Structure formats: structure tokens, C-alpha cells
Amino acid sequence: MPTAYVLLTTEIGAEKQVLHSLKKISGVQEAHSLWGVYDIIAHVQADSMDNLKNIITKRIEKIGRVNSKLTMIIEDNMPAFQPQVFLEQTAVLA
């Protein structure tokens, strides 16, 4: 089962709202607040790589108030004969 960890930075003061919204998304197994460079980490699983990509690029984007995100896909879950790479990082510069 394709699995990823997504690190997010949010607008100042939006951490709780984004965390609450993340937990409602099907496929988000868990999400936690962080101290440090990133505000939130989310553990995401889906039945296919396409669905995982959709959750990360479409569903999480709809939450709003996310300044940037870094996605790390777990390699153990990907077939050795069909390597796939998915990297997305967005940033908003003030």
C-alpha cells in the first residue's frame, strides 16, 4: 500500500485548523503538530500511487492556509521493477 509522510508549514495561527481538516481526509492515517521548521506531519496511505498523489496534491491543497509542504514516499511499498518518483514542494514567499 503506497505510504507517504507529508510535512507542512501553515500560515501563522492556522495550525489547529489545518490539523483538524487533515484528520478528516480519507487516507490520512494520522497527523500531528510539530515544533520546529514544519508545523504538521501527516501519515498518508492509499490503495494506489495515483490515489496517494491525489490526496497529497488535491485534497490537502483544498484545506488552504498551507504555505509549503514536503512529501516523502516510503520506498518499501514501491515495486522494484517500476520505480516511481513523486516530489512536490511549494513555498510562498512574503
C-alpha positions in Angstrom: 0.0 0.0 0.0 1.6 3.3 -1.0 2.5 5.4 2.0 3.9 8.9 2.5 4.8 11.3 5.2 3.9 14.9 4.4 5.5 17.8 6.3 3.5 21.1 6.2 4.1 24.7 7.2 1.0 26.7 7.7 0.0 30.4 7.9 0.7 31.8 11.4 -2.2 30.8 13.7 -3.7 28.2 11.3 -2.0 25.1 12.7 -5.0 23.8 14.6 -7.5 24.4 11.7 -5.2 22.7 9.2 -4.6 19.8 11.6 -8.3 19.3 12.2 -9.1 19.4 8.5 -6.3 16.9 7.7 -7.6 14.4 10.1 -11.0 14.4 8.2 -9.3 13.4 4.9 -9.7 9.7 3.9 -6.3 8.3 3.6 -4.7 10.4 6.3 -3.9 7.8 8.9 -2.6 10.3 11.5 -1.5 13.9 11.7 0.4 15.7 14.5 1.6 19.2 15.4 5.3 19.7 15.4 7.7 22.2 16.9 10.5 23.4 14.5 10.7 24.2 10.8 7.5 22.3 10.0 4.2 22.8 11.8 2.5 19.5 11.0 3.4 15.9 9.9 0.8 13.7 8.2 1.0 9.9 7.6 -0.9 9.2 4.3 -1.8 5.8 2.8 -3.8 4.9 -0.3 -4.6 1.9 -2.4 -2.6 3.1 -5.4 0.1 5.6 -6.2 -2.4 7.7 -8.2 -4.7 7.9 -5.2 -1.8 8.8 -2.9 -0.8 11.6 -5.3 -4.5 12.8 -5.5 -4.7 13.0 -1.7 -1.4 15.0 -1.4 -1.9 17.3 -4.4 -5.6 17.9 -4.5 -7.3 17.0 -1.1 -4.6 18.6 1.1 -4.4 21.7 -1.2 -8.2 22.3 -0.7 -7.6 22.8 3.0 -5.9 26.1 2.3 -3.7 28.1 4.7 -0.8 25.8 3.9 2.4 27.7 2.9 4.5 24.8 1.9 4.7 21.0 2.0 7.4 18.4 1.6 6.3 14.8 0.6 8.4 11.8 1.4 7.2 8.5 -0.1 8.1 5.2 1.7 10.3 3.3 -0.7 9.5 -0.2 0.8 6.0 0.0 -0.7 7.0 0.6 -4.3 7.7 -2.3 -6.7 11.4 -2.7 -7.5 10.7 -3.1 -11.2 8.6 0.1 -11.5 10.3 2.8 -9.6 8.1 6.0 -9.3 9.2 9.3 -8.0 6.8 11.9 -6.7 8.2 15.1 -5.2 6.3 18.3 -4.6 7.4 21.2 -2.6 5.6 24.5 -2.7 6.6 27.7 -1.0 5.0 31.1 -0.6 7.4 34.0 -0.3 6.3 37.1 1.5 
